[in-house]
């Protein structure tokens, strides 16, 4: 303890301590002053490196990053944040006017250099850990890439945080072993659903884990009004994706699925002349995009004047606002379901992947609001769509949106 007299200059030791990041407690009349909210080690020295599936025109990944950055900028307003992305993407504006977020290319040298400069490595939310479908090489490569990066981070004595991640059941023994090592090395893990937490428990790696929520829930939506909407108008939003092509290489089944959906939508449009359909693209022109299949669906709908193609929107807040125009939503993409839920819109979820059902269970979506692709292909979609039209309140989630936002915020406040 250094005694400082009021008529003397501050001891050089104080500046020395500040320079090397040691905490300083000030005393008045022999009593400790109130503890600062952040010591220099916690506040001044923090620097984040965020990695994920960014820059590929995927609304879901854009939205999760947007939510993470919004909360980090609130918690650490003077901290620099590097985001690894293949292309510039939309990010929230800093409230203090300083742009402390910057993009870096995903080259090994650049990422390693940024990792050296950072205090914390963050793996942004999403389905990074899975081996769903018949294509097993890609998830194996992705898991190995993440494991390698985390090992380097720990060798450099960096903190590793996995935020808002989703974990689908994994059957590969090798991937399961790599995941156990990843979770063991991580300093903090927040998961976005209960299924992911149960998987961590099976691996006995849940002691550092927190049940949170998808970070996209932290996006503050733009206010929206329906200036020209007639009371009799009904707006249906739809999101589709080529799931069978992505996971099984069976593109023809995707086209058959779209045929089944279009047939029932044409029946609804024929019965109700006030029905308007918005076809949303949640993954823009890139690998495994929604564009071609969504255009196929548009061609099969007869009431062309009442059908609108809504292209990929790089700003997640604007996309959330666009979804708010809908009175009903049929969702296939995970984050199209999420955006319908955040807007409190009756939701019919097409359960093409285990993560969809995990979300449905977590938000309390009724079982009759979930339909599998096989049920659609077998001809059961028409009956379910009729029930959806007549009883929309039976297709609302029970988890209050404000609770979901609190859970998502908790996942970042624990950093």
Secondary structure, DSSP 8 states (H G I E B T S, - for coil): -----TTS---HHHHHHHHTT-----EETTEE----SS-TTTTTS-EEEEESS-SS-BHHHHHHHHHHHHHHHHH-TT-EEEEE-SS-------TTS---EEEE---HHHHHHHHHH-SEEEE-SEEEE---SS--HHHHHHHHHHHHHHHHHHHTT-EEEEEEEEE-----HHHHHHHHHHHHH-SEEEESSHHHHHHHHHTT--TTEEE---GGGG--------TT--TT-EEEEEE---HHHHHHS-HHHHHHHHHHHHHHHHHHHHH-TTEEEEEE-SB-SSTT-SHHHHHHHHHH-S-GGGEEEE---S-HHHHHHHHTT-SEEEE-SHHHHHHHHHTT-EEEEE--SHHHHHHHHHHT--GGGEE-HHHHHTT-HHHHHHHHHH-GGGGS-SS-HHHHHHHHHHHHHT-
